[in-house]
C-alpha cells in the first residue's frame, strides 16, 4: 500500500488543514489528524474537511464503524480503514492510564484518541511524538504504544 512519504516534524496542534491546496505542498509540521488527512488526499484523491477529522465530532460523522470501542483485530480491517486508539505508553516507555473513566466525559476521552490508518499487511500509517512525525509501524509495535479502540471505513474506498 502506498503512503505519503512526506517527512515532517510532529507538532500536536499542527493540523488538520483548511484547504486542499495546503495538502499539495510538502508539510513542515503536522500531527496524527494531519497524517490522516494527508493520506486520504494523496492516496485516494479525497479531501476530508477539517471538521470531519477533528475529534470528537469527526469520530461520529466520518465513515462507518466496523468496531466501536471494542477489541480490534487486524483480520477485521482492510487497507484504508481508520483506527482510533488511546495512548497506552509514552516515548520513554512509561505506562499511561488513558481509560474513559479518567476523563470528565466520553467526548473528552474521544477528543484525545490517536488517529491512524491501517494500510494492510499488518502495517499502520500514523504520525506521533514517539516517532517525531509520520511513520509506518507494524501492528505489533503500534499496539505496544496504543490500544486500538475503534475502526471506521469510508464508503467507496473498497
Secondary structure as UniProt FT lines:
FT   STRAND          9..10
FT   TURN            12..13
FT   HELIX           21..24
FT   STRAND          29..30
FT   HELIX           32..44
FT   HELIX           50..53
FT   TURN            55..56
FT   HELIX           57..61
FT   STRAND          64..67
FT   HELIX           74..76
FT   TURN            79..80
FT   STRAND          82..87
FT   TURN            91..92
FT   HELIX           100..102
FT   HELIX           106..111
FT   STRAND          114..120
FT   TURN            121..122
FT   STRAND          123..128
FT   TURN            129..132
FT   STRAND          133..138
FT   HELIX           139..145
FT   STRAND          146..153
FT   TURN            155..156
//
